[in-house]
């Protein structure tokens, strides 16, 4: 990050107006543009944070406003990386830390409907880094309550990331006392995503 090229990447005002507009002139869109600029100068790990998805109430009006911009910014990032020849060497992952309840709920004290935390199923978007496009891996039951087809775990997800990074998820590390510890308890990557 302290390199002159990485520092220069932060000058997103130098981008053409059309490019800045394409990403979206909100904070998330401009952070996605910054991420592309950081990829271009060789920064190996970038997190684009977009918090505030905990919609226990006011779900529908909030998402009607927020999702179109989010979809546009992420799609523009992926398309821009591809156009510049950077997508195959860059892994783009979008996820939260858990899913949301399949049923709309109203918590005590809340008047507008929302969704709560749900650990039985969630969605993850992955593009680039050799990931084949257009795939859907796994499915929930008809009502979205739990994973039902090609059930995978967070360990499978992280094993896939490690494999794409060239790290053996089956690696055993040793504590200072010599006790073996597996890097991932289930080192099986998601084969469909390895390309």
JOVEN-V400725 format. One line per field, one symbol per residue. psi: psi as a letter, one per 20 degrees, with the letter a starting at -180 (. if undefined). burial: I if it has 9 or more other C-alpha atoms within 8 Angstrom, else O. A space follows every 50 residues. Layout:
psi = ???
burial = ???
//
This chain:
psi = hiqhhghhhimiiiqqghghhhhpkrhgghhgghgghhghjjphpppopm rkjmmirkgghghhhggggggggghggghggghjkihhjppppprairaq phqqrorpiqhpqaqaqoiiqrqpppqakjpqrjqporqrrhjjhrphpl prrhhgghhgggghijpoijqpqprhijppppgphnkorohhii.
burial = OOOOOIIOIIOIOOOOOOOIOOIIOOOIIIIIIIIIIIIOIOIOOOOOOO OOOOIIIIIOOOOOOOOOIIOIIIOIIIOIIIOOOIIIOIIIOOOOOIII IOOOIIOOOOOOIIIIOIOOIIOOOIIIIIIIOOOOOIIIIOOIIOIIOO OOOOIIIIIIIIIIOOOOIIOOOIOOOOOOOIIIOOIIIIOOIIO
//
